[in-house]
Amino acid sequence: MLKRNLYRAALLVGAAVVFAASISPASAADLLVRRNIDTLSAGDLGRYIHAVQVLEGRSTKDPTVLNSYAWYAALHNKTQPPSKAFGGPCEHKNDLFFPWHRAMLWYFEQALHEVDPTVTLPYWDWSRKPSGNRFPKAFEDTTSILSKSIDGRARDGTAPAPGWNLIHDLTLTAHYSDFAGASGEGLFEDQLHDYMHGSYVGGALSFNTTAGNDPVFWSFHAFIDALWWFRQHQPGNTDQITCTNKPDCLLKGMPGKTGAGLPGPTTAKDVADTATLGYTYDWQAPDSPLIAHATMSNQAPEVAALAVRTASHIATVPIVLPNGGPDDPLKINLHGVTTPQKAGYVALIYLHPKSVAFAPKNKAFREKYLVSRLADWAFPDMMGMNMTSDREFVLDRRAYRSLFAHAGTNMVLTIATYLSAAPKPAGAMAMQAATAPISEITIAGADAVNE
């Protein structure tokens, strides 16, 4: 049995000692290994399912108990009104997104360990073709608790999974602030996390208030954590966790101790290293070839399935590209972007000369002028409201050489929005959801600057 070095260290130093200062990284032999749910043996999968069932059983007795499934689901889900029993809401759209979710997964895994010390949290590798129809087979087995929310999921949905080229490029984007965000949403969360929640998975994952209720949520987010781990282990990586809006870097809602009473992480810096937390991943990147200096159509060929549909709304804004060298990344800043909150959406962004007609269903047009995308999931507590924020993305000049022949001239930035089917929340929010309008995406302006 793998040793739980983290627990041993925690017991030795006592709960009064600050977590980050008290735990030293475990040796490689001591680390628990999180594995792909599709590669688990029947016995390992059965033990994981049993542990989840035990946590779920505790929920029926008292959902406010720290080591129950309901407690950990509510740690992520926003509760309205706020409850002292639950720690939510989760951190989204800022640079605490990655550390907050890593800590949340760690606490959930400790609850699993208390049922069975051999169990680790498996990840769902959504960079590869699913073993089931749309998800790993384990989450489509209707006799298992892992499929308890399957009726709400988009089992036969048309939203395609993101390709490895896009996942790779967004995971390894050069600047940590672009990857993880700062005062706003990072590129990974915007283009991958939000899209998978609101468009690909659907169901309970359509809402930030219910996402943790579906067991697929934990394995979905474990893979996001694995991708962050993958980034952190790249040669020469010098990323430093930032906490732009919270100088103390506190992770709100974290209990500070496990169900067994052992100390746990409470700040972003506590979770910087998975070895310090006592685990690692067996994940390896797909060996499929990558396209260097890829356009969005090359990175994500799956967007063609959206682009040929009729957009729910189209917004345009003028923009002028600055001159620059071929190796100068270009940052496109979108100002005053107002987005819908009733349903998830994907917005495809095109940059084209004013003289070129907008033709998204034309493959040649997409390959030349499709430059980025936005995505989001539904926020039911904000239904009927508009969310306005500034967004940004980075443009690779080498991928879009022909665009820069028009540098210094008036061009058009066009956003085509495709709404997901509006999910149906339960309880008090159902009436609000039914009457809330689906707002259109609008944009106040855009500019481009050399980085």
KOLNUVO-714482 format. One record per residue (C-alpha): x, y, z. Coordinates in nm, 2 decimals, decimal comma, padded with zeros to 4 digits. Layout:
     xx     yy     zz
      X      Y      Z
...
REM end
This chain:
     xx     yy     zz
  00,00  00,00  00,00
  00,13  00,34 -00,08
  00,23  00,54  00,22
  00,04  00,86  00,31
  00,34  01,08  00,38
  00,12  01,39  00,39
 -00,09  01,25  00,68
  00,21  01,13  00,87
  00,38  01,47  00,85
  00,06  01,64  00,95
  00,02  01,43  01,26
  00,37  01,49  01,36
  00,36  01,87  01,34
  00,00  01,92  01,48
 -00,29  02,13  01,35
 -00,16  02,45  01,49
  00,13  02,48  01,25
  00,08  02,66  00,92
  00,02  02,40  00,65
  00,27  02,52  00,40
  00,55  02,54  00,65
  00,48  02,20  00,81
  00,47  01,97  00,51
  00,77  01,88  00,30
  00,74  01,72 -00,04
  00,70  01,34 -00,02
  00,95  01,11 -00,20
  00,84  00,98 -00,54
  00,78  00,63 -00,39
  00,55  00,78 -00,13
  00,33  00,97 -00,37
 -00,03  00,86 -00,44
 -00,09  00,83 -00,81
 -00,41  00,97 -00,97
 -00,49  00,75 -01,27
 -00,71  00,77 -01,58
 -01,05  00,63 -01,50
 -01,05  00,44 -01,83
 -00,74  00,24 -01,72
 -00,84  00,15 -01,37
 -00,88 -00,22 -01,30
 -01,23 -00,35 -01,22
 -01,12 -00,38 -00,86
 -00,98 -00,02 -00,84
 -01,29  00,12 -01,01
 -01,51 -00,07 -00,78
 -01,33  00,06 -00,47
 -01,36  00,42 -00,60
 -01,74  00,37 -00,66
 -01,78  00,22 -00,32
 -01,60  00,52 -00,16
 -01,82  00,77 -00,34
 -02,13  00,56 -00,24
 -02,02  00,59  00,13
 -01,98  00,97  00,10
 -02,32  00,99 -00,07
 -02,47  00,78  00,21
 -02,35  01,02  00,47
 -02,52  01,30  00,28
 -02,86  01,14  00,33
 -02,81  01,14  00,71
 -02,66  01,49  00,75
 -02,54  01,69  00,44
 -02,36  01,93  00,66
 -02,11  01,67  00,79
 -01,76  01,76  00,67
 -01,68  01,42  00,50
 -02,01  01,38  00,32
 -02,06  01,41 -00,06
 -02,31  01,69 -00,02
 -02,06  01,90  00,18
 -01,79  01,87 -00,08
 -02,04  01,94 -00,37
 -02,15  02,25 -00,18
 -01,80  02,36 -00,12
 -01,80  02,43 -00,50
 -02,16  02,51 -00,55
 -02,29  02,86 -00,46
 -02,56  02,84 -00,20
 -02,84  03,09 -00,20
 -02,86  03,24  00,06
 -02,51  03,17  00,20
 -02,51  02,90  00,46
 -02,26  02,86  00,74
 -02,26  02,49  00,68
 -02,12  02,52  00,33
 -01,81  02,69  00,21
 -01,90  02,80 -00,15
 -01,88  02,98 -00,37
 -01,60  02,85 -00,59
 -01,33  03,08 -00,74
 -01,38  03,15 -01,11
 -01,27  03,42 -01,35
 -00,95  03,51 -01,16
 -00,61  03,37 -01,09
 -00,72  03,17 -00,79
 -00,91  02,94 -01,03
 -00,64  02,67 -01,05
 -00,52  02,67 -00,68
 -00,88  02,68 -00,54
 -00,99  02,38 -00,74
 -00,67  02,19 -00,66
 -00,74  02,24 -00,29
 -01,11  02,14 -00,33
 -01,01  01,81 -00,51
 -00,75  01,74 -00,24
 -01,01  01,76  00,04
 -01,25  01,55 -00,15
 -00,98  01,29 -00,20
 -00,90  01,29  00,17
 -01,26  01,20  00,23
 -01,23  00,91 -00,01
 -00,91  00,80  00,17
 -01,10  00,79  00,50
 -01,32  00,52  00,35
 -01,05  00,33  00,17
 -00,68  00,45  00,19
 -00,60  00,28 -00,15
 -00,85  00,50 -00,34
 -00,73  00,80 -00,54
 -00,93  01,04 -00,74
 -00,93  00,92 -01,11
 -00,92  01,18 -01,39
 -01,12  01,18 -01,71
 -00,88  01,25 -02,00
 -01,10  01,46 -02,23
 -00,81  01,53 -02,47
 -00,87  01,18 -02,61
 -01,17  01,00 -02,77
 -01,41  00,89 -02,49
 -01,44  00,52 -02,41
 -01,82  00,56 -02,39
 -02,06  00,74 -02,62
 -01,96  01,09 -02,49
 -01,79  01,02 -02,16
 -01,58  00,74 -02,00
 -01,78  00,42 -01,98
 -01,77  00,44 -01,60
 -01,99  00,75 -01,61
 -02,24  00,60 -01,86
 -02,31  00,28 -01,66
 -02,66  00,35 -01,54
 -02,62  00,09 -01,26
 -02,35  00,30 -01,10
 -02,36  00,61 -00,87
 -02,12  00,77 -01,11
 -02,41  00,82 -01,35
 -02,66  00,96 -01,10
 -02,69  01,28 -01,30
 -02,66  01,12 -01,65
 -03,02  01,22 -01,75
 -02,92  01,58 -01,75
 -02,60  01,55 -01,94
 -02,56  01,61 -02,31
 -02,52  01,24 -02,39
 -02,62  01,28 -02,75
 -02,51  01,64 -02,77
 -02,36  01,80 -03,09
 -02,10  02,02 -02,92
 -01,76  01,86 -03,01
 -01,48  01,79 -02,77
 -01,18  02,02 -02,79
 -00,88  01,89 -02,98
 -00,54  01,82 -02,83
 -00,37  02,09 -03,04
 -00,59  02,36 -02,87
 -00,56  02,20 -02,52
 -00,18  02,19 -02,56
 -00,15  02,54 -02,68
 -00,37  02,69 -02,41
 -00,20  02,48 -02,14
  00,14  02,58 -02,24
  00,07  02,94 -02,34
  00,38  03,15 -02,26
  00,27  03,38 -01,98
  00,12  03,25 -01,66
 -00,11  03,55 -01,64
 -00,26  03,45 -01,98
 -00,29  03,09 -01,88
 -00,43  03,14 -01,53
 -00,58  03,49 -01,55
 -00,51  03,78 -01,32
 -00,79  04,03 -01,23
 -01,00  03,85 -01,50
 -01,04  03,51 -01,66
 -00,74  03,31 -01,80
 -00,74  03,17 -02,15
 -00,76  02,81 -02,03
 -01,07  02,87 -01,81
 -01,24  03,08 -02,08
 -01,18  02,86 -02,38
 -01,17  02,51 -02,23
 -01,32  02,49 -01,88
 -01,62  02,70 -01,95
 -01,69  02,54 -02,28
 -01,68  02,18 -02,14
 -01,90  02,28 -01,85
 -02,17  02,46 -02,05
 -02,16  02,31 -02,39
 -02,00  01,96 -02,39
 -02,11  01,81 -02,06
 -02,42  02,00 -01,97
 -02,67  01,89 -01,71
 -02,56  01,97 -01,35
 -02,23  02,10 -01,49
 -02,42  02,37 -01,68
 -02,45  02,57 -01,36
 -02,19  02,68 -01,11
 -02,45  02,62 -00,84
 -02,50  02,25 -00,92
 -02,18  02,13 -01,09
 -02,05  01,94 -00,79
 -02,36  01,73 -00,77
 -02,26  01,52 -01,07
 -01,98  01,27 -01,00
 -01,83  01,33 -01,34
 -01,74  01,68 -01,21
 -01,45  01,55 -00,99
 -01,28  01,35 -01,27
 -01,34  01,64 -01,51
 -01,16  01,88 -01,28
 -00,89  01,63 -01,19
 -00,79  01,64 -01,55
 -00,77  02,02 -01,54
 -00,54  01,98 -01,24
 -00,34  01,72 -01,43
 -00,29  01,97 -01,71
 -00,17  02,23 -01,47
  00,06  01,97 -01,32
  00,19  01,90 -01,67
  00,26  02,27 -01,73
  00,44  02,30 -01,39
  00,67  02,01 -01,49
  00,78  02,15 -01,82
  01,16  02,21 -01,84
  01,24  02,56 -01,73
  00,90  02,64 -01,59
  00,92  02,94 -01,36
  00,55  03,00 -01,29
  00,47  03,18 -00,97
  00,11  03,16 -00,83
 -00,04  03,50 -00,82
 -00,33  03,63 -00,61
 -00,41  03,96 -00,78
 -00,73  04,05 -00,58
 -00,64  03,87 -00,26
 -00,29  03,95 -00,12
 -00,33  03,70  00,16
 -00,40  03,43 -00,11
 -00,67  03,27  00,11
 -00,88  03,00 -00,06
 -01,23  03,08  00,06
 -01,44  02,81  00,21
 -01,15  02,56  00,26
 -01,21  02,40  00,60
 -00,84  02,39  00,70
 -00,88  02,03  00,82
 -01,00  01,70  00,69
 -01,28  01,49  00,82
 -01,02  01,31  01,02
 -00,92  01,64  01,19
 -00,58  01,66  01,01
 -00,46  02,00  00,88
 -00,51  02,09  00,51
 -00,43  02,37  00,27
 -00,59  02,71  00,31
 -00,39  02,94  00,08
 -00,29  02,93 -00,29
  00,08  02,88 -00,20
 -00,01  02,57  00,00
 -00,11  02,39 -00,32
  00,17  02,51 -00,56
  00,33  02,16 -00,56
  00,13  01,84 -00,59
  00,42  01,65 -00,42
  00,38  01,86 -00,11
  00,01  01,75 -00,12
  00,12  01,39 -00,15
  00,01  01,30 -00,50
  00,11  01,29 -00,87
 -00,04  01,18 -01,20
  00,03  00,90 -01,44
 -00,09  01,12 -01,73
  00,12  01,15 -02,05
  00,04  01,38 -02,34
 -00,10  01,23 -02,66
  00,15  01,15 -02,92
 -00,06  01,30 -03,20
  00,13  01,55 -03,41
  00,10  01,92 -03,32
  00,08  02,20 -03,57
  00,33  02,48 -03,50
  00,20  02,83 -03,54
 -00,15  02,69 -03,58
 -00,45  02,90 -03,67
 -00,77  02,85 -03,47
 -00,91  02,62 -03,75
 -00,59  02,41 -03,72
 -00,59  02,41 -03,34
 -00,96  02,32 -03,31
 -01,10  02,17 -03,63
 -01,40  02,08 -03,42
 -01,52  02,44 -03,44
 -01,64  02,37 -03,80
 -01,94  02,19 -03,65
 -02,04  02,52 -03,48
 -01,94  02,76 -03,76
 -02,17  02,59 -04,02
 -02,47  02,65 -03,79
 -02,66  02,98 -03,79
 -02,53  03,20 -03,52
 -02,77  03,32 -03,25
 -02,62  03,67 -03,27
 -02,34  03,86 -03,45
 -02,16  04,16 -03,31
 -01,90  04,37 -03,49
 -01,65  04,63 -03,39
 -01,37  04,81 -03,59
 -01,00  04,75 -03,51
 -00,66  04,84 -03,64
 -00,37  04,61 -03,62
 -00,02  04,76 -03,54
  00,29  04,68 -03,74
  00,54  04,45 -03,57
  00,80  04,18 -03,63
  00,70  03,82 -03,72
  00,79  03,70 -03,37
  00,60  03,97 -03,18
  00,29  03,82 -03,02
 -00,01  04,04 -03,06
 -00,26  04,09 -02,78
 -00,62  04,17 -02,88
 -00,81  04,35 -02,60
 -01,19  04,33 -02,61
 -01,36  04,60 -02,40
 -01,70  04,60 -02,24
 -01,80  04,25 -02,36
 -02,16  04,18 -02,23
 -02,25  03,81 -02,23
 -02,56  03,60 -02,16
 -02,61  03,43 -01,82
 -02,91  03,21 -01,88
 -02,73  02,95 -02,10
 -02,38  02,85 -02,19
 -02,25  02,97 -02,52
 -01,95  02,96 -02,76
 -01,85  03,27 -02,94
 -01,62  03,24 -03,25
 -01,41  03,55 -03,31
 -01,31  03,65 -03,66
 -01,07  03,93 -03,77
 -01,10  04,02 -04,14
 -01,05  04,32 -04,37
 -01,35  04,55 -04,40
 -01,36  04,47 -04,77
 -01,41  04,10 -04,71
 -01,76  03,98 -04,65
 -01,83  03,78 -04,34
 -01,87  03,41 -04,45
 -01,83  03,17 -04,15
 -01,97  02,87 -04,33
 -01,69  02,90 -04,59
 -01,40  02,68 -04,49
 -01,14  02,90 -04,66
 -01,28  03,21 -04,48
 -01,25  03,03 -04,14
 -00,90  02,91 -04,20
 -00,79  03,26 -04,29
 -00,98  03,48 -04,04
 -01,10  03,27 -03,74
 -00,87  03,38 -03,47
 -01,01  03,29 -03,13
 -01,32  03,19 -02,93
 -01,49  03,27 -02,60
 -01,71  03,03 -02,40
 -01,90  03,04 -02,08
 -02,15  02,84 -01,87
 -02,47  02,95 -01,70
 -02,48  03,15 -01,38
 -02,83  03,11 -01,25
 -02,79  03,35 -00,96
 -02,72  03,62 -01,23
 -03,01  03,53 -01,46
 -03,18  03,84 -01,60
 -02,86  04,04 -01,54
 -02,58  04,12 -01,78
 -02,22  04,03 -01,71
 -01,98  04,28 -01,86
 -01,61  04,24 -01,86
 -01,29  04,30 -02,06
 -01,15  03,99 -02,24
 -00,83  03,93 -02,43
 -00,65  03,67 -02,64
 -00,30  03,64 -02,80
 -00,26  03,62 -03,17
  00,04  03,44 -03,33
  00,16  03,66 -03,62
  00,33  03,36 -03,79
  00,00  03,18 -03,80
 -00,19  03,47 -03,95
  00,07  03,63 -04,18
 -00,18  03,74 -04,44
 -00,37  03,94 -04,19
 -00,08  04,17 -04,12
 -00,06  04,28 -04,48
 -00,35  04,49 -04,37
 -00,17  04,64 -04,06
 -00,25  05,00 -04,01
 -00,58  04,98 -04,20
 -00,94  04,96 -04,07
 -01,04  04,59 -04,01
 -01,34  04,43 -03,85
 -01,36  04,21 -03,55
 -01,67  03,99 -03,57
 -01,81  03,78 -03,29
 -02,06  03,50 -03,38
 -02,24  03,35 -03,08
 -02,38  03,00 -03,06
 -02,60  02,93 -02,75
 -02,62  02,60 -02,58
 -02,96  02,46 -02,49
 -03,06  02,65 -02,18
 -03,04  02,42 -01,88
 -03,33  02,38 -01,64
 -03,23  02,45 -01,28
 -03,44  02,31 -00,99
 -03,58  02,48 -00,69
 -03,62  02,85 -00,63
 -03,42  02,94 -00,94
 -03,65  02,76 -01,18
 -03,90  03,04 -01,21
 -03,63  03,30 -01,25
 -03,46  03,09 -01,52
 -03,79  03,06 -01,71
 -03,85  03,43 -01,72
 -03,50  03,56 -01,76
 -03,41  03,68 -02,11
 -03,12  03,54 -02,30
 -02,91  03,85 -02,37
 -02,70  03,89 -02,68
 -02,32  03,93 -02,68
 -02,23  04,29 -02,73
 -01,89  04,46 -02,74
 -01,80  04,82 -02,68
 -01,47  04,82 -02,86
 -01,14  04,65 -02,93
 -00,77  04,73 -02,97
 -00,45  04,55 -03,05
 -00,11  04,59 -02,89
  00,23  04,43 -02,94
  00,33  04,23 -02,63
REM end
